Amino acid sequence: NALLILAEHQVKLGHEVHVIPIKGKDELSAQFREFGVVVATDLLKFNALISMVKIRRLLKYQTFEIVHCHLPRAELMGFFGFIFRNIPLIVTRHNSERFFPSRSIFLSICL
């Protein structure tokens, strides 16, 4: 919900906002769209590695002024997806969620 409120205000300020959910259920897409946010749910069906590759490919066709990653997995994917692209990367999180909750805690700690 924090991201929903942020996106709503960014649209009200005249910014074009895109949201790309990368995990979980597609629960808030309709609400984002009501505020005028572009939502692309294509990556929900892929694992993290494939999603990072697809994000890098997206940059060939779309330019962004700022990339905002919300929560740990998005932070990791955003970093590797946008590295060397000269695009500011902003990260927010409101908890200390593990990077890969269903995997080894050792992997999450290393990441």
C-alpha positions in Angstrom: 0.0 0.0 0.0 2.9 2.4 0.6 3.9 2.1 -3.0 0.3 2.6 -4.1 0.1 5.9 -2.2 3.5 7.0 -3.6 2.6 6.2 -7.2 -0.8 8.0 -6.8 1.0 11.2 -5.7 3.6 11.0 -8.4 0.9 10.8 -11.1 -0.9 13.8 -9.5 2.4 15.7 -9.8 2.4 14.9 -13.5 4.9 12.1 -13.7 4.5 9.0 -15.8 4.6 6.0 -13.4 5.2 2.4 -14.3 4.8 -0.5 -11.9 6.2 -4.0 -12.6 5.3 -6.5 -9.9 7.8 -9.3 -9.7 6.3 -11.7 -7.2 3.1 -12.5 -5.3 -0.5 -12.1 -6.4 -1.7 -9.4 -8.7 -3.8 -7.7 -6.0 -3.3 -4.0 -6.5 -3.0 -3.6 -10.3 -6.6 -2.4 -10.7 -6.0 0.3 -8.0 -2.7 1.4 -9.6 -4.5 1.7 -13.0 -7.3 3.8 -11.5 -4.6 6.4 -10.6 -3.2 6.4 -14.1 -0.2 4.1 -13.4 1.0 1.8 -16.2 1.1 -1.7 -14.8 3.0 -4.6 -16.5 2.4 -7.9 -14.8 4.4 -10.0 -17.3 7.2 -10.8 -14.9 4.9 -12.5 -12.3 5.2 -15.8 -14.2 9.0 -15.9 -14.2 11.7 -16.6 -11.6 14.1 -13.8 -10.4 16.9 -14.6 -12.9 14.7 -14.6 -16.0 13.0 -11.4 -14.7 16.3 -9.6 -14.4 17.1 -10.5 -18.0 13.7 -9.3 -19.2 14.1 -6.0 -17.2 17.4 -5.4 -19.0 15.8 -6.0 -22.4 13.0 -3.6 -21.5 15.5 -0.8 -21.3 16.2 -1.2 -25.0 12.7 0.0 -25.7 11.8 2.2 -22.7 13.6 4.9 -20.9 13.2 5.8 -17.3 14.3 8.9 -15.3 14.3 7.1 -12.0 13.8 3.4 -10.9 12.3 2.8 -7.5 12.6 -0.7 -6.1 10.4 -1.7 -3.2 11.5 -4.5 -0.9 14.6 -6.7 -1.0 13.9 -8.9 -4.1 13.1 -5.8 -6.2 16.2 -4.1 -4.8 18.4 -7.0 -6.0 16.7 -7.3 -9.4 16.8 -3.5 -9.9 20.5 -3.3 -9.1 21.4 -6.1 -11.5 18.8 -5.1 -14.1 19.8 -1.4 -14.2 23.5 -1.6 -13.4 25.6 0.5 -15.8 22.5 2.2 -17.2 23.1 5.6 -15.6 19.6 5.7 -14.1 19.2 6.7 -10.4 18.0 3.7 -8.4 15.9 4.4 -5.2 15.1 1.6 -2.8 12.5 1.6 -0.1 11.5 -1.1 2.3 9.4 -1.3 5.5 10.6 -4.6 6.8 13.6 -6.9 6.7 12.1 -9.6 4.5 14.5 -12.3 3.3 15.5 -12.0 -0.4 14.2 -15.5 -1.1 11.9 -16.6 1.8 11.3 -20.1 0.4 15.1 -20.8 0.0 18.0 -21.2 2.3 18.5 -18.5 4.9 22.2 -18.7 4.0 21.5 -17.4 0.5 19.4 -14.5 1.8 22.1 -13.5 4.3 24.8 -13.6 1.5 22.6 -11.4 -0.8 
